[in-house]
Amino acid sequence: MADERFAYLLGQAAMDVWGDMPRDVQEALFETAMKGHASEREALARLLHDRHPRTAHPAKPV
């Protein structure tokens, strides 16, 4: 299906430029991707941080 192919291509592009995205965009994309996939959150986070170490942001202020 074309939808699946485009989703795959868009996902690959997002992973390629992840470190260049603003933090709020990263968080929104990550949270949207993980809806219904809670068991995979840590694995995706680790993959993204391994590929783009500069995305290791400080904790948000409380």
ChimeraX attribute file (.defattr): number of C-alpha atoms within 10 A of each C-alpha:
attribute: neighborCount
match mode: 1-to-1
recipient: residues
	/A:1	5
	/A:2	7
	/A:3	8
	/A:4	9
	/A:5	10
	/A:6	11
	/A:7	11
	/A:8	12
	/A:9	12
	/A:10	12
	/A:11	13
	/A:12	12
	/A:13	11
	/A:14	15
	/A:15	16
	/A:16	13
	/A:17	10
	/A:18	20
	/A:19	18
	/A:20	13
	/A:21	12
	/A:22	10
	/A:23	14
	/A:24	9
	/A:25	11
	/A:26	17
	/A:27	12
	/A:28	11
	/A:29	14
	/A:30	15
	/A:31	14
	/A:32	11
	/A:33	14
	/A:34	14
	/A:35	9
	/A:36	10
	/A:37	10
	/A:38	10
	/A:39	9
	/A:40	10
	/A:41	15
	/A:42	10
	/A:43	10
	/A:44	14
	/A:45	14
	/A:46	12
	/A:47	12
	/A:48	19
	/A:49	16
	/A:50	12
	/A:51	14
	/A:52	16
	/A:53	12
	/A:54	12
	/A:55	18
	/A:56	13
	/A:57	9
	/A:58	6
	/A:59	6
	/A:60	5
	/A:61	4
	/A:62	3
